């Protein structure tokens, strides 16, 4: 069988593949090289006939392949099927296949599975399961069912959230005096908020999904770049707003209440930054936490609005001593912005686990590619708002 191993005509191809290893391949190589796993010796970019395996253990005729999310095209599936038949049926080589993300997210699983396959290989060296893979059809079907359930949870939380927010409109129109133009102030500031959210996220939420699922990319580096870029832009936005607060308030005809602009600037900056952890929860398939944070924040916001706009005025009339130390009956619109700021600040605490446990390091080449990819999303978002 040596005549079909590492054919000379494929030498340059194998060399190029080793020199251009993806981050997933490089990370996996660190795990398995040097006989770290039970003395097993692996080779990189080892060719068998016309096919080149990412990693190969000659002792147990075991190959390891890294893939993107899923081979979705017919051509890719046919190629993988033909290669598996050749390796398994003709050369008695078992092949384990892992998604790239598993290398970064669960390296222990990879080591355990390699050991399990080697154990089976020792027990029965001549018989091999066709197309052995770490993603059998049963798991794929379970994944589809899970995807449908998760999508329903994401959609339901958004629909319920919008419905609950709409309930505030009649409250504002009933409580805020028409002569004060209070509801108009809220509407105008929220319109600017929607525009700034699009600008401050600049399509990076979509960019995160694209590159976190892209073959060869480290999802945690993508996540760190998304957080640092959106967080940095949002921080600069807040600092500029505070620096030129009064001129901005005058320009928007809110010169008497520049604090409205300051509070909403901080709210939109926090909300922009939190778009990335929300996207990360979806990437990690955690719909329950995603929906819980969304709904709890909305319910908390509604609760604060009811407290400031209904309960506090009633207490101010009947038991003034309980609220007179902080409540101003003429500052109703301001309390709407205060409620938003409180909720956005509290919401950050729910994301503490998603903001720890990885290196905050900016990868400039990666960020450049992400920004280029995300820019059309920014344009589409602006068109939708304007």
Rosetta blueprint (number, residue, H / E / L):
1 X L
2 X H
3 X H
4 X H
5 X E
6 X L
7 X L
8 X H
9 X H
10 X H
11 X H
12 X H
13 X H
14 X H
15 X H
16 X H
17 X H
18 X H
19 X H
20 X L
21 X L
22 X L
23 X H
24 X H
25 X H
26 X H
27 X H
28 X H
29 X H
30 X H
31 X H
32 X H
33 X H
34 X H
35 X H
36 X L
37 X L
38 X L
39 X L
40 X L
41 X L
42 X L
43 X E
44 X E
45 X E
46 X E
47 X E
48 X E
49 X L
50 X L
51 X E
52 X E
53 X E
54 X E
55 X E
56 X E
57 X E
58 X L
59 X L
60 X L
61 X L
62 X E
63 X E
64 X E
65 X E
66 X E
67 X E
68 X L
69 X L
70 X L
71 X L
72 X L
73 X L
74 X H
75 X H
76 X H
77 X H
78 X H
79 X H
80 X H
81 X H
82 X H
83 X H
84 X H
85 X H
86 X H
87 X H
88 X H
89 X H
90 X H
91 X L
92 X L
93 X L
94 X E
95 X E
96 X E
97 X E
98 X E
99 X E
100 X H
101 X H
102 X H
103 X H
104 X H
105 X H
106 X L
107 X H
108 X H
109 X H
110 X H
111 X H
112 X H
113 X H
114 X H
115 X H
116 X H
117 X H
118 X H
119 X H
120 X H
121 X H
122 X H
123 X H
124 X L
125 X L
126 X L
127 X L
128 X L
129 X L
130 X L
131 X L
132 X L
133 X L
134 X L
135 X L
136 X L
137 X H
138 X H
139 X H
140 X H
141 X H
142 X H
143 X H
144 X H
145 X H
146 X H
147 X H
148 X H
149 X H
150 X H
151 X H
152 X H
153 X H
154 X H
155 X H
156 X H
157 X H
158 X H
159 X H
160 X H
161 X H
162 X H
163 X H
164 X H
165 X H
166 X H
167 X H
168 X H
169 X H
170 X H
171 X H
172 X H
173 X H
174 X H
175 X H
176 X L
177 X L
178 X H
179 X H
180 X H
181 X L
182 X H
183 X H
184 X H
185 X H
186 X H
187 X H
188 X H
189 X H
190 X H
191 X H
192 X H
193 X H
194 X H
195 X H
196 X H
197 X H
198 X H
199 X H
200 X H
201 X H
202 X L
203 X L
204 X H
205 X H
206 X H
207 X H
208 X H
209 X H
210 X H
211 X H
212 X H
213 X L
214 X L
215 X L
216 X L
217 X L
218 X L
219 X H
220 X H
221 X H
222 X H
223 X H
224 X H
225 X H
226 X H
227 X H
228 X H
229 X H
230 X H
231 X H
232 X H
233 X H
234 X H
235 X H
236 X H
237 X H
238 X H
239 X H
240 X H
241 X H
242 X H
243 X H
244 X L
245 X H
246 X H
247 X H
248 X H
249 X H
250 X H
251 X H
252 X L
253 X L
254 X L
255 X H
256 X H
257 X H
258 X H
259 X H
260 X H
261 X H
262 X H
263 X H
264 X H
265 X H
266 X H
267 X H
268 X H
269 X H
270 X H
271 X H
272 X H
273 X H
274 X H
275 X H
276 X H
277 X H
278 X H
279 X H
280 X H
281 X H
282 X H
283 X H
284 X L
285 X L
286 X L
287 X H
288 X H
289 X H
290 X H
291 X H
292 X H
293 X H
294 X H
295 X H
296 X H
297 X H
298 X H
299 X H
300 X H
301 X H
302 X H
303 X H
304 X H
305 X H
306 X H
307 X H
308 X H
309 X H
310 X H
311 X H
312 X H
313 X H
314 X H
315 X H
316 X H
317 X H
318 X H
319 X L
320 X H
321 X H
322 X H
323 X H
324 X L
325 X L
326 X L
327 X L
328 X L
329 X L
330 X L
331 X L
332 X H
333 X H
334 X H
335 X H
336 X H
337 X H
338 X H
339 X H
340 X H
341 X H
342 X H
343 X H
344 X H
345 X H
346 X H
347 X H
348 X H
349 X H
350 X H
351 X L
352 X H
353 X H
354 X H
355 X H
356 X L
357 X L
358 X L
359 X L
360 X L
361 X L
362 X L
363 X L
364 X H
365 X H
366 X H
367 X H
368 X H
369 X H
370 X H
371 X H
372 X H
373 X H
374 X H
375 X H
376 X H
377 X H
378 X H
379 X H
380 X H
381 X H
382 X H
383 X H
384 X H
385 X H
386 X L
